[in-house]
Amino acid sequence: MIEIDGLSKCFGKARAVDDLTVTIRPGLVTGFLGPNGAGKSTTMRMILGLDRPSAGRAHIDGHRYEELADPLRTVGAVLDARAGHPGQSARSHLLGVARSNGLARNRVTDVLETVGLEDVAAKRIGTFSLGMTQRLGIARALLGDPSVLLLDEPVNGLDPDGVLWIRGVMRTLAAEGRTVLVSSHLLSEMQDTADHLVIISRGRLVADESMSALLARRSAGAATVRSPHGPALATVLENAGMSVTIGADSVLQVTGADLDVIGTLAFDHGHRVDELTFRRPSLEEVYFDLTGAELEYTGRPIRTAVVAA
Amino acid sequence: MSTPTAPGPRSPLTPVSDRGRWRRLGCAIAFEWTKLAGVRSTLWLLATGTLLTVAGALLIGASARASGVNGYDTATPAPWIAAQNISFTQVAILLVAVFAVTSEYASGSIRTTLLSVPSRGSVLLAKAAVLAGGSAVTGAALVLLGTVSAAAVAAEYGTYTGAQLGHAVLGTAISLALTSILALGIGTTLRNTAGTILTLVVILFALSSVLPIFGQAWLTDLVAYLPGSAAGALVTNASEPYGPAAALAVLAGWAVAGLSAGYLALRSRDT
């Protein structure tokens, strides 16, 4: 369990993380989402004692990271790909890390097999591809058989096989009752993996709820209506107080009412309806709805510069 | 690379017991040693240092003999030739100390280090122990090797006593150990390789020539308290400007000051 309480981090005047309070529970994969610069990595580094909080605290199983006697037995972390000396072999790198926490030597072989790197264990880390480096990071995180795992953008640089594999690893680890916190900017990846979502924007918490609750809460009254009398039906629905947009082939996107209300209105006014479906929002829509107004680095349309002669 | 598996049955971990402070420091030292011995640059630098030591000792020894044969009084005990030569070849050993910390910042492995050993003091103490121990053993071995090389070519112009050899070996071992700790401290403070090497060169070599230029007596007096001067006094058993005990104190002071600066930087900075 990770308990974050009033955690803040200032860089000069900028507040990277602003009074964040959230609890990451065991047995679930918790997705940690937010736009670039929202403070995800900074929060993770503060949990791990790498960055000093400006205020507040982060506890892992009731302790600050620095207080853990052999931290790797409690917490495994995959931060960024560059985490070892490029001149060191994978096995030597893991062996050093294992020794630092008094872990048995055979754990190194175990985790190398788990991530599928046993054949290249004697190769220098500097020769590894990004995907292999990410696997090495997972191996290092699993060395101490920790109850808490933090993964910062773990699918970065992985091929589809690797993405599928890491998704399985995270699901398995959570199913074993461990706490799994994974940050990502790949929303579709999260939609398939995470049970629970913590979304931050500009360092502030904007959502902390289960994936299903989040999607359900945002999907109320979103319907697609296809009818040969599209524009006429649109007027009827708008008069009933709904919000309607007319798309291609007069397909209506209707928000503000349930399916039965729309169907009844169409029937009453004699409009044939060919399709009336509940439109499930994607995580993208929910995400942009929650964070869109607060994007840290909002792109601007590119304008052609006019150069004065 | 083979197909990865799901995290399967795990080997039993060693029981969490007897995890006292000293045992944890021992684990941290084993970690640092594995890192230092596991990279090729360490071996290359030590090989370079050995080569320079032998070559330098042969050259100086041969020169001493040639001058002696021609009637000049240049007889020098072979261990002194070897020890003086170390003041140049020590650069290879000090680079090992510098890289031990700056390469961690360059490669990002400092985060792995601090995640494994969150106590900043333990990280620095472990690094200091490994580097000081390694430097002392290497320095002693190089002086022995240099002495044998120099004595072989200098012949009767390089005769020495056992006490002279013992002093050169011990003095070099201690001075290299302390200078390595100073290098570690500067590296931890500055974090980058180029800046650390530049600072070391200035403190160890350049300042002793630069300070007297200003013509201020107190600046010139300061030269005696630079780590290079102290190391020289420690190695060669000179009574100028002070004896070995004072030299040891001065050099240890530099090492402690460097390590303290590194500790404060490591504690206060984000990683």
Interface residues (C-beta under 8 A of the other chain):
Chain A: R45 L48 G49 L50 D51 R52 Y65 E66 L68 A69 D70 P71 L72 R73 V75 A77 L79 D80 R82 A83 G84 H85 P86 G87 Q88 S89 S92 H93 L95 G96 V97 R99 S100 N101 G102 L103 A104 N106 R107 D110 E113 T114 V115 G116 L117 E118 D119 V120 M132 R135 R140 L142 G144 D145 W165 G168 V169 T172 L173
Chain B: M1 S2 T3 P4 T5 A6 P7 G8 R10 S11 P12 L13 T14 V16 R19 R23 R24 C27 A28 A30 F31 E32 T34 K35 G38 V39 R40 S41 S103 E104 S107 G108 S109 R111 T112 L114 L115 S116 V117 P118 S119 S268 D270 T271
